[in-house]
Amino acid sequence: MIAYKVIFGPITKTSREDAEWIVEDYISSLFYNGQVCGENFLIVQDGLLCSYIHLQGINANLKEYHCKYGIERLKRVIEFFSCEPAWECIDDDVPEQNTHWKNVSFLYLNTHMDDWQSPVCRGDNGYPIPIFLLSGEHQQREEIYFWQQEYKNCDQAWINSGALEKVAYKQLATPDSELSKAGQKICKYVEEVTGIATYYYLQRYWGRRKNEDTRLCPSCGQNWSTGLNSSEFHHFAFQCDQCCLVSQLAVSYEDERHAVIGEWRGFKIK
């Protein structure tokens, strides 16, 4: 993420509400298109309406990356303030270049409740790839945004260990859950536009004390063990090329009753 201050223009007390609505509508289009991420907030400084925001990558604010909705809403912003937004980088730690999918053997899709960056990651080092760099329709990039928000909500419900703990974990850990199906659809889109095999990550928290490292792919029932036992997230212990799924060894072995969640059930999942 790269922090920016965006100056939109002068406002008055009577125009502030309308100005904020127009700006927030514009910023939302950048969120959905994968150009900005994380949290943002509006302030008035010296009579100018400003926003502090994070870009997903270098030059993500450029109009060449805007979708048609972003272009339309930017026009409204310019008409309202009679000037274009002024983007000022306030980050001292800007990468030299955007993370790309070139020279990587596979990508994977994963996020978590505290994640603000892109959920599309390189398989060799886990670095996130900015969504705005992906070609295709705006709707496809927008689906990534909403899938990520839903995943983060499920992850938070599971972590909070309330009444929805088991229900939320099933969404994260089973390949036939609504969340996983939506994620696998996104993986197919990413693979189409990048030409790189893209895998969906299945959460694995509860495991079995015996034979956890030899469990079968939960989608096809075939062997998917890679023989790895690495603490690094992107070095997956399980990878099924047929189903385009990856996973890790379990974290907890204290409650084997829950280990069945996300395991092969002896029949083809439809």
Wavefront OBJ file of the C-alpha trace (Angstrom):
o trace
v 0.000 0.000 0.000
v 1.107 3.546 -0.751
v -0.295 6.429 1.315
v -1.591 9.511 -0.492
v -3.252 12.776 0.362
v -5.817 13.797 -2.245
v -6.917 17.441 -2.432
v -10.271 17.790 -4.173
v -10.999 21.483 -3.796
v -12.660 24.260 -1.794
v -15.996 23.823 -0.058
v -18.340 25.832 2.139
v -20.419 24.770 5.116
v -23.480 24.512 2.899
v -21.737 22.480 0.199
v -19.791 20.055 2.400
v -22.401 17.286 2.498
v -22.830 17.275 -1.295
v -19.072 17.455 -1.809
v -18.394 14.526 0.498
v -21.066 12.409 -1.204
v -19.561 13.045 -4.661
v -16.030 12.300 -3.455
v -17.014 9.130 -1.578
v -18.916 7.927 -4.639
v -15.777 8.441 -6.740
v -13.497 6.750 -4.202
v -15.840 3.754 -3.968
v -15.373 3.143 -7.708
v -11.603 3.028 -7.126
v -12.065 0.506 -4.321
v -14.224 -1.769 -6.475
v -11.755 -1.547 -9.356
v -8.784 -2.548 -7.188
v -7.005 0.799 -7.372
v -7.224 1.798 -3.701
v -7.429 -0.300 -0.544
v -7.533 -0.163 3.224
v -9.161 2.667 5.135
v -9.684 6.215 3.990
v -11.147 9.319 5.578
v -12.131 12.832 4.595
v -11.052 16.055 6.290
v -11.350 19.768 5.607
v -8.009 21.558 5.721
v -7.694 25.288 4.963
v -11.135 25.187 3.405
v -10.191 22.319 1.048
v -11.815 18.909 1.095
v -9.073 16.280 1.317
v -8.869 12.509 1.608
v -6.150 10.304 3.048
v -6.089 7.056 1.154
v -3.933 4.045 0.194
v -3.171 2.991 -3.365
v -2.789 -0.695 -4.201
v 0.251 0.049 -6.307
v 2.332 2.601 -8.172
v 0.272 4.947 -10.390
v -2.960 3.218 -9.399
v -4.714 6.622 -9.371
v -4.093 7.291 -13.077
v -7.153 7.632 -15.301
v -5.822 4.975 -17.664
v -6.667 2.424 -14.963
v -10.136 3.819 -14.227
v -13.133 1.752 -15.264
v -16.040 3.474 -17.010
v -17.714 4.152 -13.670
v -14.551 5.718 -12.304
v -14.324 7.980 -15.356
v -17.966 9.036 -14.969
v -17.596 9.809 -11.264
v -14.308 11.632 -11.791
v -16.113 13.934 -14.232
v -18.666 14.743 -11.517
v -15.828 15.541 -9.108
v -14.182 17.869 -11.627
v -17.486 19.586 -12.421
v -18.221 20.145 -8.739
v -14.796 21.498 -7.743
v -13.875 23.008 -11.144
v -10.499 21.235 -10.982
v -8.991 17.776 -11.028
v -8.029 16.069 -7.751
v -4.398 16.690 -6.735
v -2.712 13.460 -5.618
v 0.219 13.926 -3.242
v 2.280 10.921 -2.135
v 3.010 11.112 1.607
v 4.691 7.718 1.905
v 8.459 7.416 2.373
v 8.432 3.691 1.564
v 7.294 3.452 -2.057
v 8.313 0.309 -3.982
v 10.388 0.703 -7.110
v 7.846 -1.225 -9.166
v 4.521 -3.006 -8.866
v 4.457 -6.711 -8.089
v 3.721 -8.579 -11.318
v 2.886 -12.144 -12.276
v 5.767 -12.429 -14.739
v 8.187 -15.309 -14.226
v 6.039 -17.055 -11.622
v 4.819 -20.644 -11.934
v 1.503 -20.097 -10.158
v -0.654 -17.579 -8.293
v -3.032 -18.130 -5.409
v -6.056 -16.385 -3.879
v -6.204 -15.795 -0.141
v -6.904 -13.088 2.415
v -7.655 -12.702 6.144
v -9.547 -10.418 8.511
v -6.731 -7.854 8.846
v -5.699 -7.850 5.186
v -5.945 -4.576 3.264
v -3.966 -5.553 0.195
v -4.782 -7.576 -2.896
v -5.783 -11.221 -2.242
v -4.119 -12.335 -5.504
v -0.573 -13.402 -4.614
v 2.535 -14.797 -6.266
v 3.135 -18.452 -5.513
v 6.880 -18.069 -5.045
v 6.987 -15.354 -2.389
v 3.399 -14.512 -1.424
v 3.630 -10.888 -2.606
v 0.206 -9.390 -3.487
v -0.481 -8.361 -7.084
v -2.504 -5.117 -7.454
v -5.960 -5.854 -8.829
v -6.054 -2.791 -11.093
v -3.319 -4.374 -13.236
v -5.630 -7.240 -14.220
v -7.401 -6.793 -17.532
v -10.977 -7.854 -18.234
v -14.296 -6.336 -17.218
v -14.742 -4.022 -14.240
v -17.365 -6.406 -12.855
v -14.741 -9.136 -12.550
v -12.397 -6.931 -10.527
v -15.360 -5.761 -8.460
v -16.182 -9.382 -7.610
v -12.706 -9.724 -6.087
v -13.410 -6.744 -3.815
v -16.728 -8.113 -2.547
v -15.391 -11.667 -2.201
v -12.530 -10.334 -0.069
v -14.921 -8.425 2.196
v -17.066 -11.533 2.655
v -14.012 -13.678 3.397
v -12.769 -11.184 5.994
v -16.201 -11.193 7.660
v -16.168 -15.002 7.854
v -12.611 -15.003 9.165
v -13.521 -12.492 11.854
v -16.622 -14.495 12.868
v -14.462 -17.611 13.170
v -11.677 -15.881 15.114
v -14.197 -14.373 17.534
v -15.282 -17.947 18.402
v -18.934 -17.093 18.931
v -22.077 -18.879 17.808
v -20.970 -18.687 14.156
v -17.500 -20.148 14.731
v -18.118 -23.547 13.121
v -20.355 -22.166 10.368
v -17.760 -19.553 9.441
v -14.922 -22.095 9.492
v -16.806 -24.334 7.051
v -16.955 -21.407 4.632
v -13.178 -21.003 4.907
v -12.133 -24.651 4.909
v -14.429 -26.552 2.534
v -14.099 -26.365 -1.263
v -17.856 -26.554 -1.872
v -18.886 -23.631 0.361
v -20.438 -20.566 -1.267
v -17.379 -18.523 -0.333
v -14.967 -21.070 -1.811
v -16.978 -21.451 -5.011
v -16.967 -17.684 -5.506
v -13.229 -17.638 -4.868
v -12.572 -20.444 -7.340
v -14.543 -18.519 -9.962
v -12.242 -15.559 -9.361
v -9.211 -17.848 -9.729
v -10.436 -18.859 -13.193
v -10.759 -15.217 -14.186
v -7.259 -14.396 -12.914
v -5.857 -17.398 -14.779
v -7.587 -16.302 -17.998
v -6.166 -12.772 -17.959
v -2.669 -13.639 -16.709
v -2.111 -17.015 -18.365
v -0.797 -18.252 -14.980
v -2.341 -21.170 -13.066
v -4.214 -19.687 -10.107
v -5.015 -21.738 -6.997
v -7.579 -21.213 -4.261
v -6.322 -21.445 -0.681
v -8.330 -23.571 1.772
v -7.966 -22.788 5.448
v -6.863 -25.686 7.690
v -6.829 -25.085 11.419
v -8.082 -28.269 13.112
v -6.200 -31.445 12.172
v -5.591 -35.064 13.096
v -2.738 -36.265 15.267
v -2.095 -39.167 12.875
v -1.758 -39.012 9.089
v -2.528 -35.300 8.841
v 0.313 -34.963 6.324
v -1.194 -37.613 4.030
v -4.804 -36.416 3.915
v -6.412 -36.365 0.467
v -7.573 -33.460 -1.638
v -11.025 -32.576 -0.254
v -12.399 -31.953 -3.728
v -11.245 -34.968 -5.796
v -9.915 -37.432 -3.207
v -6.497 -37.724 -4.838
v -3.117 -37.326 -3.203
v -2.135 -33.667 -2.978
v 0.723 -33.692 -0.492
v 3.832 -31.828 -1.623
v 5.976 -33.189 1.192
v 6.711 -29.685 2.486
v 6.564 -28.738 6.124
v 7.449 -25.055 5.962
v 6.398 -22.265 8.264
v 6.336 -19.889 5.301
v 2.791 -19.392 4.107
v 3.474 -19.606 0.385
v 5.298 -22.935 0.713
v 2.185 -25.076 0.710
v 2.156 -28.578 2.159
v -0.787 -29.457 -0.094
v -1.391 -28.617 -3.738
v -3.847 -30.211 -6.168
v -3.187 -29.280 -9.782
v -6.412 -30.888 -10.969
v -8.643 -28.901 -8.610
v -6.365 -25.830 -8.368
v -6.403 -25.913 -4.563
v -3.643 -25.322 -2.021
v -3.570 -25.669 1.750
v -1.326 -26.140 4.771
v -0.841 -28.538 7.617
v -3.248 -28.012 10.487
v -2.398 -25.625 13.300
v -4.316 -27.267 16.160
v -4.626 -30.979 16.975
v -6.484 -30.594 20.264
v -10.014 -31.160 18.946
v -10.159 -33.860 16.272
v -13.951 -33.629 16.148
v -13.567 -30.590 13.904
v -10.814 -32.132 11.761
v -13.421 -33.644 9.437
v -14.281 -30.152 8.212
v -12.507 -29.660 4.897
v -11.565 -33.332 4.446
v -12.359 -35.677 1.555
v -15.754 -37.254 2.228
v -15.536 -40.248 -0.091
v -17.641 -38.839 -2.931
v -17.367 -36.190 -5.603
v -18.384 -32.711 -4.405
v -20.777 -31.171 -6.870
l 1 2 3 4 5 6 7 8 9 10 11 12 13 14 15 16 17 18 19 20 21 22 23 24 25 26 27 28 29 30 31 32 33 34 35 36 37 38 39 40 41 42 43 44 45 46 47 48 49 50 51 52 53 54 55 56 57 58 59 60 61 62 63 64 65 66 67 68 69 70 71 72 73 74 75 76 77 78 79 80 81 82 83 84 85 86 87 88 89 90 91 92 93 94 95 96 97 98 99 100 101 102 103 104 105 106 107 108 109 110 111 112 113 114 115 116 117 118 119 120 121 122 123 124 125 126 127 128 129 130 131 132 133 134 135 136 137 138 139 140 141 142 143 144 145 146 147 148 149 150 151 152 153 154 155 156 157 158 159 160 161 162 163 164 165 166 167 168 169 170 171 172 173 174 175 176 177 178 179 180 181 182 183 184 185 186 187 188 189 190 191 192 193 194 195 196 197 198 199 200 201 202 203 204 205 206 207 208 209 210 211 212 213 214 215 216 217 218 219 220 221 222 223 224 225 226 227 228 229 230 231 232 233 234 235 236 237 238 239 240 241 242 243 244 245 246 247 248 249 250 251 252 253 254 255 256 257 258 259 260 261 262 263 264 265 266 267 268 269 270
